[in-house]
Amino acid sequence: MPRILVAIVAFACPAFGLAQGAFPSRPVSMVIGFAPGGGADITARIIVKKLSENIGQSIIVENRAGAGGQIAATVVAKAAPDGYTIYLANVGVLAVAPHLVSNLPFNPERDFAPITMAVVLDNVLVVHPSVAARTLAEYIAEANRRPGGMPYGSSGIGGAGHLAGELLKLMAKANLVHVPYKGGGPAMSDVLGGQIPSLITTAGTAAPHVKAGKVRALATTGSKRSTFYPDVPPVAEAGYPGFEAVNWYAYVAPANTPREIVERWNREIVKTLNTQETREQLLANGMEPSPSTPEELARTIARELVVWGRVVKAAGIKAE
């Protein structure tokens, strides 16, 4: 083939450059929708170290906090589909927000290219020591006695913590009042400072403070006992059978990102999640590494959209 024709083919076909190892040739942005210190931030920073080594480029974690991850999602949906922006999204953005916000500026199934599931994790209900309750039943009773109800924090509207709280409110007929934050880190700071009495957050965010006795864990949100909190009963075991509200984080890219680049990211992130070092760090923070194919993640998003749509409707959850 003449050299000029080869050059034309190389210029016209993005996959050609990828095959030659051109991607990535510059630093990459990994966007998360929450402030530092919460579950998404912890997950991203554990993964990014080994992932950066694998791809041979620096990866910059960008905290675009606000609106339960919707600000970050909007930024990523509008980003260039060139593989240099990837998004560690949560269940709230990909499966709950469409049922809460009528004018959502993105569509989870249309505006993102699924890469892989990252982690699945339970949330945990914790209380400040000023709360007398030692069990979930006592917490609900105290909530119903309090004038104005029991405030509980979460990482944002439509996130797994918010959904867990509203589902508990529905099933237990509890007088709970949601207080949204821009991430689990800021919410935990307010619980520690006594500004709010309770919080539903990720295991990793709560763990050091539970261990130090600064907050008390009353219940987890999975369907069975958490290996991270074996002595803390799940809500389903503490009197509300069928209760389950787990969180998950997954990697997506802007829609129309070339398939070859999506597959490259899938290979590298899955390889990272399967390394012993990364797995141990994630598990130590209560997060179960759960790599998948892009197709499996797409099916999960579609299924969770249906599941959480039913919960939002049944619980009468409204955007605040």
LINMOWO-V234430 format. One record per pair of residues at least 12 apart in sequence whose C-alpha atoms are under 8 Angstrom apart, sorted by sequence separation. I is the first residue (numbers start at 0). GAP is how many residues later the second one is. If there is no record, write none. Layout:
# LINMOWO-V234430
I|GAP / I|GAP
This chain:
# LINMOWO-V234430
31|12 / 186|12 / 219|12 / 221|12 / 222|12 / 223|12 / 47|13 / 94|13 / 151|13 / 164|13 / 218|13 / 219|13 / 220|13 / 221|13 / 222|13 / 223|13 / 29|14 / 72|14 / 93|14 / 217|14 / 218|14 / 219|14 / 220|14 / 221|14 / 92|15 / 216|15 / 217|15 / 218|15 / 219|15 / 220|15 / 273|15 / 44|16 / 72|16 / 161|16 / 218|16 / 272|16 / 43|17 / 183|17 / 187|17 / 272|17 / 161|18 / 183|18 / 187|18 / 272|18 / 218|19 / 222|19 / 68|20 / 72|20 / 184|20 / 222|20 / 68|21 / 183|21 / 221|21 / 222|21 / 269|21 / 40|22 / 191|22 / 220|22 / 221|22 / 268|22 / 269|22 / 68|23 / 69|23 / 156|23 / 191|23 / 220|23 / 221|23 / 67|24 / 68|24 / 151|24 / 153|24 / 155|24 / 190|24 / 220|24 / 221|24 / 67|25 / 149|25 / 150|25 / 151|25 / 152|25 / 153|25 / 154|25 / 155|25 / 202|25 / 220|25 / 148|26 / 149|26 / 150|26 / 151|26 / 152|26 / 153|26 / 154|26 / 155|26 / 35|27 / 69|27 / 147|27 / 148|27 / 149|27 / 150|27 / 151|27 / 152|27 / 153|27 / 154|27 / 155|27 / 265|27 / 34|28 / 148|28 / 150|28 / 152|28 / 154|28 / 265|28 / 27|29 / 29|29 / 31|29 / 33|29 / 34|29 / 76|29 / 153|29 / 154|29 / 26|30 / 27|30 / 28|30 / 29|30 / 30|30 / 31|30 / 32|30 / 33|30 / 34|30 / 143|30 / 153|30 / 154|30 / 23|31 / 25|31 / 26|31 / 27|31 / 28|31 / 29|31 / 30|31 / 31|31 / 32|31 / 33|31 / 73|31 / 142|31 / 143|31 / 23|32 / 24|32 / 25|32 / 26|32 / 27|32 / 28|32 / 29|32 / 30|32 / 31|32 / 32|32 / 33|32 / 73|32 / 139|32 / 142|32 / 154|32 / 23|33 / 26|33 / 28|33 / 30|33 / 31|33 / 32|33 / 72|33 / 140|33 / 142|33 / 153|33 / 33|34 / 76|34 / 139|34 / 152|34 / 32|35 / 33|35 / 76|35 / 139|35 / 164|35 / 32|36 / 163|36 / 31|37 / 32|37 / 122|37 / 32|38 / 122|38 / 161|38 / 32|39 / 160|39 / 31|40 / 32|40 / 160|40 / 30|41 / 152|43 / 43|44 / 151|44 / 30|45 / 150|45 / 151|45 / 152|45 / 153|45 / 150|46 / 151|46 / 152|46 / 153|46 / 154|46 / 149|47 / 150|47 / 151|47 / 152|47 / 153|47 / 249|47 / 39|48 / 149|48 / 151|48 / 39|50 / 30|54 / 27|55 / 28|55 / 29|55 / 30|55 / 31|55 / 32|55 / 27|56 / 28|56 / 29|56 / 30|56 / 31|56 / 32|56 / 227|56 / 26|57 / 27|57 / 28|57 / 29|57 / 30|57 / 31|57 / 163|57 / 227|57 / 27|58 / 29|58 / 99|58 / 227|58 / 23|59 / 226|59 / 23|60 / 96|61 / 95|62 / 95|63 / 127|63 / 126|64 / 127|64 / 129|64 / 91|65 / 92|65 / 91|66 / 92|66 / 127|66 / 130|66 / 91|67 / 129|67 / 90|68 / 91|68 / 127|68 / 171|68 / 89|69 / 90|69 / 127|69 / 170|69 / 126|70 / 127|70 / 126|71 / 125|72 / 126|72 / 124|73 / 125|73 / 124|74 / 125|74 / 124|75 / 125|75 / 167|75 / 123|76 / 124|76 / 166|76 / 122|77 / 123|77 / 122|78 / 123|78 / 206|78 / 122|79 / 123|79 / 121|80 / 122|80 / 125|80 / 163|80 / 203|80 / 204|80 / 120|81 / 121|81 / 163|81 / 203|81 / 120|82 / 123|82 / 133|82 / 135|82 / 162|82 / 202|82 / 203|82 / 134|83 / 135|83 / 202|83 / 203|83 / 133|84 / 134|84 / 201|84 / 202|84 / 128|85 / 159|85 / 127|86 / 128|86 / 159|86 / 160|86 / 67|87 / 68|87 / 127|87 / 128|87 / 159|87 / 67|88 / 126|88 / 127|88 / 66|89 / 67|89 / 125|89 / 126|89 / 65|90 / 66|90 / 67|90 / 125|90 / 126|90 / 67|91 / 125|91 / 126|91 / 124|92 / 125|92 / 123|93 / 124|93 / 125|93 / 123|94 / 124|94 / 123|95 / 124|95 / 123|96 / 124|96 / 122|97 / 123|97 / 121|98 / 122|98 / 121|99 / 122|99 / 135|99 / 121|100 / 136|101 / 135|102 / 136|102 / 121|104 / 67|113 / 67|114 / 65|115 / 66|115 / 67|115 / 65|116 / 37|117 / 64|117 / 65|117 / 64|118 / 33|121 / 122|122 / 121|123 / 122|123 / 121|124 / 122|124 / 120|125 / 121|125 / 119|126 / 120|126 / 119|127 / 120|127 / 119|128 / 118|129 / 119|129 / 117|130 / 118|130 / 116|131 / 117|131 / 118|131 / 116|132 / 117|132 / 116|133 / 117|133 / 115|134 / 116|134 / 114|135 / 115|135 / 114|136 / 115|136 / 113|137 / 114|137 / 113|138 / 114|138 / 112|139 / 113|139 / 111|140 / 112|140 / 111|141 / 112|141 / 111|142 / 112|142 / 110|143 / 111|143 / 112|143 / 110|144 / 111|144 / 112|144 / 166|144 / 37|145 / 38|145 / 109|145 / 169|145 / 36|146 / 37|146 / 34|147 / 35|147 / 36|147 / 37|147 / 114|147 / 33|148 / 34|148 / 36|148 / 37|148 / 113|148 / 114|148 / 166|148 / 33|149 / 34|149 / 35|149 / 36|149 / 112|149 / 162|149 / 165|149 / 33|150 / 34|150 / 114|150 / 115|150 / 34|151 / 114|151 / 165|151 / 115|153 / 115|154 / 117|155 / 90|156 / 89|157 / 90|157 / 89|158 / 90|158 / 89|159 / 88|160 / 89|160 / 87|161 / 88|161 / 157|161 / 38|162 / 41|162 / 87|162 / 88|162 / 156|162 / 38|163 / 86|163 / 87|163 / 88|163 / 156|163 / 37|164 / 38|164 / 86|164 / 87|164 / 121|164 / 38|165 / 85|165 / 86|165 / 120|165 / 121|165 / 37|166 / 38|166 / 85|166 / 86|166 / 120|166 / 37|167 / 85|167 / 119|167 / 120|167 / 36|168 / 84|168 / 85|168 / 118|168 / 119|168 / 84|169 / 118|169 / 119|169 / 82|170 / 118|170 / 119|170 / 117|171 / 118|171 / 80|172 / 117|172 / 118|172 / 80|173 / 116|173 / 117|173 / 79|174 / 80|174 / 82|174 / 116|174 / 117|174 / 78|175 / 80|175 / 81|175 / 82|175 / 115|175 / 116|175 / 76|176 / 77|176 / 80|176 / 81|176 / 115|176 / 116|176 / 75|177 / 76|177 / 80|177 / 115|177 / 75|178 / 76|178 / 82|178 / 114|178 / 115|178 / 81|179 / 82|179 / 114|179 / 113|180 / 115|180 / 116|180 / 112|181 / 113|181 / 115|181 / 114|182 / 113|183 / 113|184 / 108|189 / 108|192 / 108|193 / 94|206 / 93|207 / 94|207 / 39|209 / 94|209 / 95|209 / 94|210 / 98|210 / 93|211 / 94|211 / 95|212 / 99|212 / 54|213 / 90|213 / 94|213 / 95|213 / 98|213 / 53|214 / 94|214 / 95|216 / 50|217 / 99|217 / 50|218 / 53|218 / 99|218 / 100|218 / 99|219 / 50|221 / 49|222 / 46|225 / 46|226 / 49|228 / 46|231 / 45|232 / 45|235 / 45|236 / 22|238 / 42|239 / 17|242 / 14|243 / 17|243 / 13|244 / 14|245
